[in-house]
Amino acid sequence: MSLDIIKSDLIQYFIIYKPQIFYLIETFVKIGILYGAVMTLAGVLTVGERKLSALMQDRVGPNRAYILGFTLWGLFHVVADGIKMIMKEDFMPKNANKILFTLAPIISLVPILFVFAFIPFGNYINIFGYTARFEIIDSNLSVFLIFAFSSLAVYGAFLAGFTSGNNWGLLGSIRAQAQMISYEVVMVLSILPVIMIYSSPSLSGIISAQGENISGFIPKWGIILQPLSFLIFFTAALVESKRAPFDVVEGESEIIGYFVEHSSMRFAGFMFGEYIEIVLFSMLISIFFFGGWQVPYLSDSGFTLGNISIPVNHYIKVILELLSISVKTVIFSCIFIFIRWTLPRFRYDHITKLCWNYLMPISVLNLVVTAFFVRAF
Amino acid sequence: MIRTKKLDEKKLNFWESIYIVEIVKGLVVTMRHFFINLFFPSRIITVSYPEENLPLIGNAKLKSLHRIKLRKDGSPKCVACMMCATICPSKCIYIEADETENYVEKYPKVFNIDMSKCVMCGLCVEACPEDAISMDTGEIVGGSYDRFRNYKNGGLFLTKNELFRHLPHETISKSGAANRLANKYLEDKND
């Protein structure tokens, strides 16, 4: 068989499988863009949290780490922290179940990362006739899949405490299970009205439905139609990310938390997972309640409001849409941090009471009322 | 009998019990601090020590970096009597004595202070019979990663070169018995 035949075969295969090859390249590019952005934001948040909290408390915050004399407002602390984590001793307790102990940080990190695959982070782009949607997995049931996968993260917290052979870790993981599982119910219940209003169980459907306007000029965002849902979902998101004011799981002063025995990069997995969770919930809040990548009044034909319309270039529109969801995500990540550094910790029984006695009935009521209105009008 | 204490817990009213209003109130406070500090960073009162120093108030400058006072001709007032090295509780002063050319007194051939050990107690100043060592420079020793590097190069080790000096615009002191003798000897020699 000569080279020419192979060559011609390859060309034939390329012609036959052209859409598949293009799809593969497209998917890899999208994974690179989204996960690169998420990882970068989560990394910057680790030092951003210290910096923002410092500003809130009239301090300067981290500003010492430098490379070649440049401190860059303390941004190099991300690198310094990473190097410190890698260089630390990797400790394995004697009583621990070695396999599950190692698996716990991975389990708490991977499902959260996987959820991002379902998230549409832009509308679509048209390059030389090839159309690509900014969504890695396009599923009709993406809302339910997201909650299914993000609820797997509780197993990370659960395994870490149970398998470390430490009683403080056990206490922490019991607290984590109690609050995370109960608030997952509330979280899903608070999202159901949103799904009903936009009549779509997929994230891209919910977002494109939010592009319309109520009575001509108010954007049809979730925050305007379902403010109660927003409050409940935001509270549940705070609990799910296990941060103050719901951080009895960690409760630094009494029990260190479910990751007492985890050190080095094992601990970094939990910590980084927490920040990725913040990014995830900020993205979900901006998608469900603030229109995701929608820019108000911007559609394919450009900005339109009533009779006025300004045409916008396709590529500028794509950039505006990508910026829209990025800005919303960053703002909500900052709000997560602001809330943490403003409020004191809830007592353990107060958290459970807040869930089952108040948020749960309110969200069910909200669901019923929404169902009534959706059916009636 | 078990001692008990009754707590008067304030009952929350409706707006307090739904948390939202109180959370917004709290956020207003923290956000005010955040935005004021973000846009006017000069309002943050943190001093980046050791690059920045606050001016020392009152007599605080009398417990600052050591120096050895000098005579008219530039020779040290120190006569290497070892008083300071003896009284020093942290043993941070090291002196090697030698004879001067006039055979009247001694002088320190080596005078080292290890500032990483010094506790700034000021006992050396009190003990000095010559009023030679003093802690009135007004400088504060900054933090350093290397205690054996010279003070001038960012370390914590003081030698003769850094210790023997006048303060800016200082009139030469003539107090101390041996100091007076030595000054008189110098005057006689000049005559």
Chai-1 contact restraints between the chains, C-beta under 6 A:
chainA,res_idxA,chainB,res_idxB,connection_type,confidence,min_distance_angstrom,max_distance_angstrom,comment,restraint_id
A,L55,B,F34,contact,1.0,0.0,6.0,A-B,restraint_1
A,L55,B,N37,contact,1.0,0.0,6.0,A-B,restraint_2
A,L55,B,L38,contact,1.0,0.0,6.0,A-B,restraint_3
A,M56,B,T30,contact,1.0,0.0,6.0,A-B,restraint_4
A,M56,B,H33,contact,1.0,0.0,6.0,A-B,restraint_5
A,M56,B,F34,contact,1.0,0.0,6.0,A-B,restraint_6
A,D58,B,I44,contact,1.0,0.0,6.0,A-B,restraint_7
A,V60,B,I44,contact,1.0,0.0,6.0,A-B,restraint_8
A,V60,B,T46,contact,1.0,0.0,6.0,A-B,restraint_9
A,T342,B,G26,contact,1.0,0.0,6.0,A-B,restraint_10
A,T342,B,L27,contact,1.0,0.0,6.0,A-B,restraint_11
A,T342,B,T30,contact,1.0,0.0,6.0,A-B,restraint_12
